[in-house]
């Protein structure tokens, strides 16, 4: 998760009835390394996560599933012409919303599989419906916790109060050293806990490409959740600091290169949290 910015309010004070319609719901960006970044621009910055599509010779790979406000699989349908694997970097609400649409081949770490099977009931689209203790933790970290988590509606008649993340059974549980082979691209699994116990990053050794989930991105790294482990996060940061990555695609915000990776890791290791 990342902090809100002025682009979309952290919660947003406008009532749902006054929100504009947004079509398409998703935004998309093609990178030179053949990786496609997808995000939801009308979701609060706090929960505006990245999703990625990697097209392979034999299989396509989708990494993370956003909020599920609108169908991710439907949006990607024109780009999907092979069997598809969905990999979840971890099981937080902003990364798993459309995971059920990829139930035929859903991959994640065992440590968070139960949360995917039975998503928490307090995952809602309005901070007004969040438990008070959850709101206090976010407020203490400097987040705006008022109003809605969306600044637009995906379609007429959308009822944010009825939105829920469906549970789904993972088809494969992965851990350190496992791999996903697309035929012409191969991604190794790195277990990178700290933000959450089952956080997974993907490493493509041949190209120096790291897809880091919420273990690494260019923003405030969160290690204060009940399931976070700052000591484990420091080990992860040291490990990523030593990785010969050329490009990093993080769980939030824009992608970056080797020098910024080093700076983010060094800042965390010095202070316990990135700037």
LINCOR-V70624 format. One record per residue. N is the residue number from 1. RES is the residue in one letter. SS is DSSP state (H for helix, E for strand, C for the rest). PSI is psi in degrees with one decimal (* if undefined). Layout:
{{N:RES:SS:PSI} {N:RES:SS:PSI}}
This chain:
{{1:X:C:153.2} {2:X:C:159.9} {3:X:C:155.5} {4:X:C:159.6} {5:X:E:177.8} {6:X:C:-12.3} {7:X:C:-46.1} {8:X:E:131.8} {9:X:C:153.1} {10:X:C:-43.6} {11:X:C:-42.1} {12:X:C:125.6} {13:X:C:-11.0} {14:X:C:137.4} {15:X:C:154.3} {16:X:H:-35.5} {17:X:H:-22.6} {18:X:H:-1.1} {19:X:C:143.9} {20:X:E:165.2} {21:X:E:142.9} {22:X:C:119.4} {23:X:C:122.9} {24:X:C:160.1} {25:X:C:-31.6} {26:X:C:155.3} {27:X:E:157.3} {28:X:E:145.6} {29:X:E:126.4} {30:X:E:131.7} {31:X:C:155.8} {32:X:C:-24.1} {33:X:C:9.9} {34:X:C:8.1} {35:X:E:134.1} {36:X:E:125.3} {37:X:E:133.4} {38:X:E:140.3} {39:X:E:171.8} {40:X:C:94.6} {41:X:C:-17.6} {42:X:C:6.4} {43:X:E:143.4} {44:X:C:143.0} {45:X:H:-31.9} {46:X:H:-38.4} {47:X:H:18.4} {48:X:C:84.4} {49:X:E:158.8} {50:X:E:144.9} {51:X:E:154.3} {52:X:E:145.2} {53:X:E:127.7} {54:X:E:116.1} {55:X:E:125.7} {56:X:C:173.7} {57:X:C:-41.7} {58:X:C:-21.3} {59:X:C:148.0} {60:X:E:150.8} {61:X:E:125.5} {62:X:E:131.0} {63:X:E:114.3} {64:X:C:159.7} {65:X:C:16.1} {66:X:C:-156.7} {67:X:C:-19.3} {68:X:C:18.9} {69:X:C:-38.2} {70:X:C:161.2} {71:X:C:115.5} {72:X:H:-42.4} {73:X:H:-38.7} {74:X:H:-40.4} {75:X:H:-39.4} {76:X:H:-8.8} {77:X:H:-42.9} {78:X:H:-17.9} {79:X:H:-9.1} {80:X:C:111.9} {81:X:C:15.6} {82:X:C:173.0} {83:X:C:146.6} {84:X:E:131.5} {85:X:E:132.1} {86:X:E:122.6} {87:X:E:128.8} {88:X:C:122.3} {89:X:C:-28.1} {90:X:C:173.8} {91:X:C:45.1} {92:X:C:155.8} {93:X:H:-36.1} {94:X:H:1.5} {95:X:H:-3.1} {96:X:H:5.2} {97:X:C:-39.5} {98:X:C:16.6} {99:X:H:-35.5} {100:X:H:-21.2} {101:X:H:-10.9} {102:X:H:33.0} {103:X:H:-19.4} {104:X:H:-23.7} {105:X:H:81.2} {106:X:E:122.2} {107:X:E:137.0} {108:X:E:177.9} {109:X:E:145.7} {110:X:H:-30.0} {111:X:H:-21.2} {112:X:H:11.0} {113:X:H:-36.9} {114:X:H:-35.4} {115:X:H:-30.2} {116:X:H:-34.9} {117:X:H:-37.8} {118:X:C:79.1} {119:X:C:144.0} {120:X:C:142.6} {121:X:C:-16.0} {122:X:C:10.6} {123:X:C:106.7} {124:X:C:170.0} {125:X:C:9.5} {126:X:E:131.8} {127:X:H:-24.4} {128:X:H:-20.2} {129:X:H:2.2} {130:X:C:147.5} {131:X:C:146.4} {132:X:H:-39.4} {133:X:H:-35.0} {134:X:H:-40.9} {135:X:H:-41.5} {136:X:H:-40.3} {137:X:H:-42.1} {138:X:H:-39.7} {139:X:H:-39.2} {140:X:H:-28.4} {141:X:C:-1.4} {142:X:C:14.5} {143:X:C:147.2} {144:X:C:123.9} {145:X:C:50.4} {146:X:C:140.6} {147:X:C:-154.4} {148:X:E:157.9} {149:X:C:5.2} {150:X:E:147.2} {151:X:C:8.5} {152:X:E:169.3} {153:X:E:141.6} {154:X:C:-20.9} {155:X:C:159.1} {156:X:C:140.3} {157:X:C:1.2} {158:X:C:128.3} {159:X:C:104.8} {160:X:H:-24.6} {161:X:H:-23.3} {162:X:H:-6.9} {163:X:C:131.5} {164:X:C:156.3} {165:X:C:116.6} {166:X:C:142.7} {167:X:C:152.7} {168:X:C:147.6} {169:X:C:121.4} {170:X:C:145.6} {171:X:C:-17.9} {172:X:E:132.4} {173:X:E:129.5} {174:X:E:162.6} {175:X:C:-176.2} {176:X:C:128.7} {177:X:C:-14.6} {178:X:C:167.4} {179:X:E:156.7} {180:X:E:121.1} {181:X:E:119.8} {182:X:C:5.2} {183:X:C:-51.8} {184:X:C:-0.4} {185:X:C:141.1} {186:X:E:125.3} {187:X:E:124.7} {188:X:E:142.6} {189:X:E:131.8} {190:X:E:123.3} {191:X:E:113.5} {192:X:C:68.7} {193:X:C:168.9} {194:X:C:-64.5} {195:X:C:-42.7} {196:X:C:159.9} {197:X:C:-26.7} {198:X:C:22.8} {199:X:C:132.1} {200:X:E:135.6} {201:X:E:153.4} {202:X:E:133.4} {203:X:E:118.7} {204:X:E:98.2} {205:X:C:-38.4} {206:X:C:-29.7} {207:X:C:-6.7} {208:X:C:33.1} {209:X:E:127.8} {210:X:E:127.6} {211:X:E:109.3} {212:X:E:-6.2} {213:X:E:-146.3} {214:X:C:6.7} {215:X:C:-31.6} {216:X:C:127.8} {217:X:C:168.8} {218:X:C:74.7} {219:X:C:-168.0} {220:X:C:113.4} {221:X:C:128.5} {222:X:C:119.6} {223:X:C:24.8} {224:X:C:7.5} {225:X:C:158.1} {226:X:C:-31.9} {227:X:C:-0.6} {228:X:C:158.3} {229:X:C:94.6} {230:X:H:-35.5} {231:X:H:-43.5} {232:X:H:-34.6} {233:X:H:-37.5} {234:X:H:-39.3} {235:X:H:-42.7} {236:X:H:-43.7} {237:X:H:-40.1} {238:X:H:-39.1} {239:X:H:-45.3} {240:X:H:-32.9} {241:X:H:-32.6} {242:X:C:-0.6} {243:X:C:133.9} {244:X:C:56.0} {245:X:C:141.0} {246:X:C:-31.3} {247:X:E:142.2} {248:X:E:125.3} {249:X:E:107.3} {250:X:E:173.6} {251:X:C:-15.4} {252:X:E:158.2} {253:X:C:-166.8} {254:X:C:160.1} {255:X:C:164.3} {256:X:E:176.9} {257:X:E:-167.0} {258:X:H:-41.0} {259:X:H:-38.7} {260:X:H:-36.1} {261:X:H:-47.9} {262:X:H:-41.3} {263:X:H:-43.3} {264:X:H:-46.5} {265:X:H:-44.0} {266:X:H:-41.1} {267:X:H:-42.2} {268:X:H:-44.4} {269:X:H:-29.1} {270:X:H:-41.1} {271:X:H:-15.0} {272:X:C:-8.7} {273:X:C:145.1} {274:X:C:158.3} {275:X:C:*}}
